[in-house]
């Protein structure tokens, strides 16, 4: 019997989801990413940070959140690479925008300290609030300290921005 092939983007998408070859390729890609991440994690646990870099960089290029967090931490602390807080900010921001609580808190600390970015207590507060709403316990500690240090007008701006960040970078990931 003649096979009728779906047409258009929606039809092609349906074909790809049901094709055994597509499914096998997709599974292989997921396993390869998981294997690379496991090798990177093993290297960092052994203190062999430079060995984690070639595992993490291709994953970061694909937008892998865990890889962005890990590579950001290496650049922030200068482990296996020269310290580069500007690069750490970029990596943490990429992961934070995808809903990573750990990256949100790390980014908040960098804004708080002015490492890799201009110090900005409003952004530090907003990212710390997103991290706290996302289940990261250290977020609330930073929020409490920043709130004590901010003038009232600045605190109100920070709280308003924090509400928006929670909607964008926490709640949107919970709902879908």
C-alpha positions, 0 to 999 in steps of 0.5 A: 500500500502507498504510504501517505506522508504528512506534509507541512511542519505539523505533519513532519513533527508528527512523523518525527515523533513516531518514526522508530529511527527518529526516536532511536536517534533522539534517545542516543543524543540524550544518552550521549549528553547524560554520559558527557555530563556524568564524565564532567561530574566525575572529573570535578568530584575528583578535583580534575576540573580541566578534564570537565571542560571538554565535556561541558562546552559542547553541552553548553553550546546546546543550552544544557542547563546543568552544564551551564551551571557547572561551567559557570561555577568553574569560571567563577571559582577559577577551577581548571580555568583562569577565573572569569566572572564575566563568563560565569555571569553569562553562563549562570544567566543562561541557566537562570533564564531556563529556571535553574534555582542554583544558577539564579542564586549564583547570579544573585550573589554575583550581582550582590558582590559586583563580580563580572557585572556592576553591583546591583542590589535590585537585580541581586534581590530579584534573582535571589527571590526567584531562587528562593521561590524555586526552592533554593534555601540560600535565596531567602538569606540573601533577600533578608540581608539585602532588604535590610540594606536597601532604602525603601524606594529601592526595596519596592523596585526590587520587590516588583522586579522579583515578582516579575522574575518569579513569574517568568523564571519560576512559575512558567517552568512549573506550568509547562 
